[in-house]
Amino acid sequence: MKELPDFLAQEHDPRDPSPWLALYLDQSTPLPDHVKKAWLADSSSASRQFLLPFIRPLARVLIVLIQIVKAVLPRRWAASRSLHWLLAEGLKRLVSPEANWLVMRHFHLGAQILEFIAANAPVPVETSPLKPLVLDDLKDELFLKHDLNLFNFVIRLGQGLRFAETELGPVAQPDFSMIGEPPLKLADLPQGRLNFVDLQTAIECFTPVYQLFLTDNDFWRAANSLQLDETIGLYAATLLGRPEHLILLNNKHPLLPMSTLRAGYRLVLHGLSTEMLHALLMRQKALQAAG
């Protein structure tokens, strides 16, 4: 793995400026440098430039065809464990270290964000954090559990607030104790000769596979969980009393389900939204500690 991505290793040319360097140096998006570097190194890869344009339309055609096939399969047919074995092995053998690192981080960040909301909510809310340390941990159906956790959290929080006849509100001194940098190192991820597929291409490839091996309910729920970015972001912004933090959330309104055809792209957007929300919480934690 290269020490520096090309956009940082090459000298800036004012007559041919790198868009990736511009995005890296821009500070309007709340991402720490090490995350932004990994994200942009993955986004600027040859895989994303040359492979993704071919994979994306094929993946969307497959989603339509699989939907037709599943119309004649038993409604409850699923093979979740086989699916997660395939996903984990595919990540280990084919996907870039940066993409794998971002995938692993996502579970930790999502768990921390839900724990933050639960700790600062006016009612008790049960959480089931998923914090894998190696790619093989994903084989324990973690992708499916991640989606289930999100919906169950929203349901439990909503039930608790309604039962107590209260609602979320700003917290003067929020509890940030659960917010921190995940114990994951980019250098520990597989770096074989075939580990070159970027995050977006990998997700586009995996989405129809995910659809094939899960029930319609599980796949639909997974696709539409992405719209809960707005919901979770609103919860956090309400607790912080900082509604302006919602400006960069753009995974559409949670009450308006979208087609599953764009699930791959929206899943990447979901990951980015999670990274930014976590970065904002890290920033607020540091400000609180500084007094």
Secondary structure, 3 states (H helix, E strand, C coil): CCCCCHHHHCCCCCCCCCHHHHHHHCCCCCCCHHHHHHHHHHHCCHHHHHHHHHHHHHHHHHHHHHHHHHCCCCCCCCCHHHHHHHHHHHHHHHECHHHHHHHHHHHHHHHHHHHHHHHHCCCCCCCCCCCCCCHHHHHCCHHHHHHHHHHHHHHHHHHHHHHHCCCCCCCCCCCCCCCCCCCCCHHHCCCCCCCCECHHHHHHHHHHHHHHHCCHHHHHHHHHHCCHHHHHHHHHHHHHCCHHHHHHCCCCCCCCCCCHHHHHHHHHHHHHHHHHHHHHHHHHHHHHHHC
